[in-house]
Amino acid sequence: MVTVEEALRLIANSLPRFDFHSVVLEKSAGCYLAEDIVADRDFPACHRVTMDGISLHISALEKGLRQFPIEDTVRAGEKTKSLRSSDACLEVMTGAVLPLGTNVVVPYEQLIINNNSATLASDFKASVMLNIHQKGSDVKEGDVVIKRSTRISAPEIAALASVGKYAPLVFAFPKIAVISTGDELVEIDNPAPKDFQIRKSNPYAIKALIESFGTFQVDLFHINDQQDIMMTRIGEILNKYEMILLSGGVSAGKYDFVPGVLHDLKVKEIFHKIRQRPGKPMWFGKGPAGQLVFGLPGNPVAALFCCRRYVITTLGWLISGGQFSGILEGERVIAESEYYSAKDFSFFRPCRIKKDVASFYTTNGSGDLLALCGSDGFVELPPDREIKAGDEIMFFSWRDQ
């Protein structure tokens, strides 16, 4: 049996190589970059006008001139124009290239324009490069603008488009299979399950949890507790998926066939059982082709806690090239009340978070799935420690922040 920290370390040491591929920019949101993105030119690429108005040279103002004939108008998108007379000005629009021979932009609000002549307001004060976005002031050509392993969101898409990265390299999302096991499980549309039957909740909850952290492909399967059928079906699934999550069948019961079947399929056991509550029976191994296999407990609360703490963390590593830490580390929150965790066991406890304060939920055991409704996630309470009100503890959310 391993600790929570040991389990995470063993998983991290079992990760396969990080795959990456190109993806069109429109489909890249939520992905993690597999390359540094560098500027292909200076930003801005030229001195750019930032206000509608006129451009002139400050030497004319130093001579005491306050009225200027307008030689021409410069729009955004036009090639560079030049001021012919240093005693004149050019009318300029926001986004236009600063005309040659000018180094000050005066906004319309500081002007009176009549008969193709611009007169400055009496209180206008000029300085060189006023209202001008100077070439290369944001980024120089060759500078890194977005670092590898950054998650792509709207600002990153704008930057990628600006540097011409229409198909950035991103870390590949693994194909994930979620397999529920157990003869007692029936479909959720069963109108009248028998007293000894349970509608399947784990696979749908696990799929929803994973998809709340990214655009993962998650396919659902179910296998009854028949060893020969389980052997065949899991073997087929292993050949098609990079990550396999099994729910149930990993404890010590007579019909908990999963560990034995995985062994026969050449899936190497890395660990079985963790010093935590709930979720002690969790199993983890690595398939012959590098597949990551998680045997989650069958109890719904335990299954969700283990999926959130270990599977989501692993996915964070895989899709960020091993650099992702936010999901792994969780968030620091403050305990609202006292709690004494069990000796030698970490304890996961559902909670609500309000202004970074965790209010603990009480459940009726690891099968009490309904008690999780309304919770924001859970806190991890370290073993053999008295938690006092006001202490910092680690919180893991049910959804990406």
VENVENNOR-V419908 format. One record per residue. N is the residue number from 1. SS is DSSP state (hx for helix, st for strand, lp for the rest). PHI is phi in degrees with one decimal (none if undefined). D_LAST is the distance of its C-alpha to the last C-alpha in Angstrom with 1 decimal. Layout:
n;ss;phi;d_last
N;SS;PHI;D_LAST
N;SS;PHI;D_LAST
//
This chain:
n;ss;phi;d_last
1;lp;none;32.0
2;st;-114.9;29.3
3;lp;-82.5;26.8
4;hx;-58.9;23.0
5;hx;-63.7;23.2
6;hx;-64.9;26.1
7;hx;-61.7;24.5
8;hx;-63.3;21.6
9;hx;-66.8;24.2
10;hx;-65.6;26.4
11;hx;-65.0;23.7
12;hx;-59.3;22.9
13;lp;-74.9;26.6
14;lp;-102.9;27.0
15;lp;-64.8;24.7
16;lp;-73.7;26.7
17;lp;-62.3;27.0
18;lp;-87.0;24.1
19;lp;-81.5;25.0
20;st;-143.5;24.3
21;st;-157.4;25.6
22;st;-85.1;25.8
23;lp;-139.1;23.8
24;lp;-63.7;24.7
25;hx;-55.8;22.5
26;hx;-64.0;21.8
27;hx;-105.6;20.3
28;lp;-92.0;18.3
29;lp;-57.6;14.9
30;lp;92.2;12.3
31;lp;-79.9;15.1
32;st;-114.6;15.7
33;st;-65.2;18.9
34;lp;-102.5;21.8
35;lp;-150.9;23.8
36;lp;-73.1;24.0
37;st;-103.1;24.5
38;st;-112.4;27.5
39;lp;-71.9;29.0
40;lp;-87.1;32.0
41;lp;-164.6;33.7
42;lp;-65.2;33.5
43;st;-126.5;31.0
44;lp;-66.7;32.5
45;lp;-79.3;35.3
46;lp;-153.7;37.9
47;lp;-67.3;38.5
48;st;-120.0;36.8
49;st;-72.0;37.8
50;lp;-110.1;35.1
51;lp;-139.3;37.2
52;lp;-68.8;39.7
53;st;166.6;43.2
54;st;-129.0;45.8
55;st;-117.3;45.9
56;st;-151.9;48.9
57;lp;-102.6;50.0
58;hx;-62.2;50.0
59;hx;-62.6;53.6
60;hx;-66.8;54.7
61;hx;-70.1;53.2
62;hx;-66.4;54.8
63;lp;-82.6;58.1
64;lp;95.1;57.6
65;lp;-71.9;56.9
66;lp;-128.0;54.8
67;st;-128.2;55.7
68;st;-137.9;55.0
69;st;-69.0;56.1
70;st;-93.0;53.3
71;st;-76.6;54.2
72;st;-168.3;51.5
73;st;-118.8;48.0
74;st;-119.5;45.1
75;lp;-100.2;42.2
76;lp;-63.5;38.9
77;lp;95.2;39.5
78;lp;-89.2;43.1
79;lp;-65.1;44.6
80;lp;-62.3;45.4
81;lp;-111.4;48.3
82;st;-124.0;50.7
83;lp;-80.6;52.2
84;lp;-79.3;56.0
85;lp;-117.6;57.2
86;lp;-69.0;55.6
87;lp;-97.4;56.9
88;lp;-114.9;54.9
89;st;-146.3;51.3
90;st;-122.7;49.1
91;st;-77.9;46.9
92;st;-130.0;43.4
93;lp;-108.7;40.2
94;lp;-55.3;36.6
95;lp;93.3;35.5
96;lp;-73.9;39.1
97;st;-69.2;40.4
98;lp;-61.8;42.2
99;lp;-63.5;45.9
100;st;-63.5;48.1
101;lp;87.5;50.2
102;lp;-127.5;47.7
103;lp;-148.4;45.3
104;st;-141.1;44.4
105;st;-116.6;42.7
106;st;-105.4;43.8
107;st;-71.6;41.6
108;hx;-53.6;43.5
109;hx;-62.6;42.8
110;hx;-106.8;45.2
111;st;-134.1;47.9
112;st;-125.4;50.7
113;st;-114.0;51.7
114;st;-142.2;55.1
115;lp;50.1;57.5
116;lp;60.3;55.2
117;st;-136.0;55.1
118;st;-110.9;52.3
119;st;-113.6;53.0
120;st;-78.2;50.6
121;lp;-62.8;49.8
122;lp;-65.0;51.8
123;lp;-96.2;48.8
124;lp;-71.6;47.0
125;lp;-121.2;46.5
126;lp;-103.7;45.8
127;lp;-148.1;44.4
128;lp;-60.9;44.3
129;lp;68.6;41.2
130;st;-65.4;40.2
131;lp;59.5;37.7
132;st;-130.0;37.5
133;st;-84.7;34.4
134;lp;-78.0;36.1
135;lp;-53.4;36.2
136;lp;70.5;33.9
137;lp;-73.8;32.4
138;lp;-87.8;28.8
139;st;-147.5;29.2
140;lp;-94.6;32.3
141;lp;-53.1;33.3
142;lp;93.0;32.1
143;lp;-69.1;29.3
144;st;-76.1;26.0
145;st;-100.8;23.5
146;st;-139.2;20.5
147;lp;-84.5;20.4
148;lp;-52.2;20.4
149;lp;78.3;17.2
150;lp;-74.8;15.0
151;st;-77.3;12.5
152;lp;-84.9;14.1
153;lp;-131.8;12.8
154;hx;-54.9;15.1
155;hx;-61.2;16.5
156;hx;-67.3;17.2
157;hx;-63.1;18.9
158;hx;-61.3;21.0
159;hx;-67.7;22.0
160;hx;-60.9;22.8
161;hx;-63.1;25.0
162;hx;-65.3;26.6
163;lp;-97.5;27.8
164;lp;80.0;28.9
165;lp;-85.9;26.6
166;lp;-80.9;26.8
167;lp;-144.7;26.1
168;lp;-67.9;24.0
169;st;-80.0;24.0
170;st;-131.8;20.8
171;st;-71.7;20.3
172;lp;-74.0;21.2
173;lp;-83.7;19.1
174;lp;-70.8;21.3
175;st;-77.2;23.0
176;st;-120.3;22.1
177;st;-111.7;24.6
178;st;-111.6;23.8
179;st;-116.9;27.2
180;st;-88.9;28.0
181;st;-128.7;31.3
182;lp;131.5;33.8
183;lp;-71.8;36.8
184;lp;-80.8;35.6
185;st;-89.1;32.8
186;st;-129.0;33.5
187;lp;-66.0;31.7
188;lp;-71.4;29.5
189;lp;-90.5;32.1
190;lp;-67.7;34.8
191;lp;-73.1;36.3
192;lp;-147.6;38.1
193;lp;-65.8;37.0
194;lp;-67.2;39.6
195;lp;-59.3;39.1
196;lp;-90.7;38.6
197;lp;-107.5;36.0
198;st;-134.3;32.3
199;st;-68.9;30.2
200;lp;-65.5;27.7
201;lp;-117.3;24.2
202;hx;-55.9;22.8
203;hx;-62.0;22.7
204;hx;-70.3;21.0
205;hx;-67.0;18.3
206;hx;-64.5;17.9
207;hx;-59.9;17.8
208;hx;-63.7;15.2
209;hx;-62.9;12.9
210;hx;-62.9;13.5
211;hx;-70.3;13.1
212;lp;-75.2;9.7
213;lp;-110.2;8.8
214;lp;160.5;11.4
215;lp;-87.4;14.7
216;lp;-84.0;16.7
217;st;-89.1;20.3
218;st;-124.2;20.7
219;st;-111.5;24.2
220;st;-105.0;25.5
221;st;-140.4;28.9
222;st;-136.4;31.0
223;st;-133.8;33.9
224;lp;-74.0;36.3
225;lp;-80.8;37.7
226;lp;-125.0;40.5
227;hx;-59.5;40.7
228;hx;-68.1;42.5
229;hx;-66.1;40.2
230;hx;-60.6;37.1
231;hx;-60.7;38.7
232;hx;-67.5;39.3
233;hx;-68.7;36.0
234;hx;-64.7;33.7
235;hx;-60.4;35.9
236;hx;-64.4;35.5
237;hx;-68.8;31.7
238;hx;-57.9;31.7
239;lp;-75.7;33.5
240;lp;-117.0;30.9
241;lp;-129.6;27.4
242;lp;-87.9;25.8
243;st;-136.1;23.7
244;st;-124.1;25.2
245;st;-115.7;23.8
246;st;-105.8;26.5
247;st;-113.5;26.0
248;lp;93.9;29.1
249;lp;79.1;32.4
250;lp;-114.0;31.4
251;lp;-87.8;33.0
252;lp;-110.9;36.7
253;lp;-73.1;38.2
254;lp;-62.3;41.2
255;lp;-109.2;39.3
256;lp;-86.9;36.2
257;lp;-85.8;37.2
258;hx;-56.8;34.0
259;hx;-57.6;34.6
260;hx;-67.1;38.2
261;hx;-63.6;37.5
262;hx;-62.9;34.9
263;hx;-60.7;37.5
264;hx;-66.7;40.1
265;lp;-89.3;37.8
266;lp;66.9;37.7
267;lp;-86.8;34.1
268;st;-78.6;34.2
269;st;-72.8;32.9
270;st;-96.8;30.8
271;st;-157.8;30.2
272;st;-142.0;30.7
273;lp;89.9;29.5
274;st;-126.9;27.2
275;lp;-76.3;27.9
276;st;-151.9;25.2
277;st;-139.5;25.2
278;lp;-80.6;24.4
279;lp;106.1;24.4
280;lp;-53.6;27.5
281;lp;-73.4;29.0
282;lp;-52.5;26.3
283;st;-121.6;28.0
284;st;-142.6;27.0
285;st;-153.9;29.2
286;st;-128.6;29.8
287;lp;-76.0;31.9
288;lp;-63.2;34.9
289;lp;-104.9;33.1
290;lp;88.3;30.1
291;lp;-64.0;28.1
292;st;-94.6;25.5
293;st;-121.5;26.4
294;st;-112.6;24.5
295;st;-99.1;26.6
296;st;-85.3;24.3
297;lp;-60.6;26.1
298;lp;-80.1;27.3
299;lp;-63.8;26.3
300;hx;-58.7;23.3
301;hx;-64.6;21.4
302;hx;-62.6;22.3
303;hx;-62.1;21.3
304;hx;-68.7;17.7
305;hx;-60.7;17.4
306;hx;-66.3;19.0
307;hx;-62.3;17.1
308;hx;-67.1;13.7
309;hx;-75.9;15.3
310;hx;-110.7;17.5
311;hx;-69.6;17.0
312;hx;-62.7;13.3
313;hx;-60.6;14.2
314;hx;-62.8;17.2
315;hx;-61.3;15.6
316;hx;-59.0;13.4
317;hx;-63.4;16.8
318;hx;-64.1;18.7
319;hx;-88.8;16.7
320;lp;-123.2;16.5
321;lp;67.9;20.1
322;lp;82.4;19.5
323;lp;-95.3;17.7
324;lp;-71.8;14.1
325;lp;-132.2;13.4
326;hx;-59.8;9.8
327;hx;-69.2;9.6
328;hx;-60.0;13.2
329;hx;-77.8;13.3
330;lp;67.4;10.6
331;st;-127.3;10.4
332;st;-85.6;13.6
333;st;-130.4;14.5
334;st;-109.5;17.9
335;st;-71.6;20.0
336;lp;-79.2;21.6
337;lp;-137.7;24.6
338;lp;-80.9;26.7
339;st;-159.1;26.6
340;st;-115.5;28.7
341;lp;-79.0;27.4
342;lp;-68.7;29.9
343;lp;-64.0;32.1
344;lp;70.3;31.1
345;lp;-127.7;28.0
346;st;-75.3;24.3
347;st;-129.0;23.0
348;st;-98.5;19.7
349;st;-131.1;19.5
350;st;-65.0;17.2
351;st;-157.9;16.1
352;st;-108.0;14.7
353;st;-116.5;12.9
354;st;-137.9;14.5
355;lp;53.2;14.6
356;lp;66.5;13.5
357;st;-111.8;16.3
358;st;-95.8;16.3
359;st;-101.9;18.9
360;st;-70.6;20.2
361;lp;-96.9;21.0
362;lp;-106.8;24.3
363;lp;-115.0;24.8
364;lp;-101.9;28.2
365;lp;96.5;27.7
366;lp;-75.2;25.7
367;lp;-99.6;26.9
368;lp;-85.5;25.6
369;hx;-65.3;22.8
370;hx;-63.9;23.1
371;hx;-68.0;22.2
372;hx;-78.9;18.5
373;lp;-60.7;18.3
374;lp;90.1;16.4
375;lp;-79.7;14.7
376;lp;-91.3;11.0
377;st;158.6;11.7
378;st;-145.9;14.3
379;st;-106.1;15.8
380;st;-104.8;18.0
381;st;-102.8;21.4
382;lp;-66.9;23.7
383;lp;-68.6;27.2
384;lp;50.6;30.2
385;lp;-140.9;28.5
386;st;-87.8;28.9
387;st;-91.7;25.7
388;lp;-108.5;26.7
389;lp;-55.8;25.0
390;lp;98.9;23.3
391;lp;-73.5;22.6
392;st;-82.2;19.4
393;st;-137.8;17.9
394;st;-95.9;15.0
395;st;-118.2;12.2
396;st;-124.6;10.3
397;st;-81.4;7.9
398;lp;-75.5;9.1
399;lp;-142.0;6.2
400;lp;-63.7;3.8
401;lp;-86.3;0.0
//
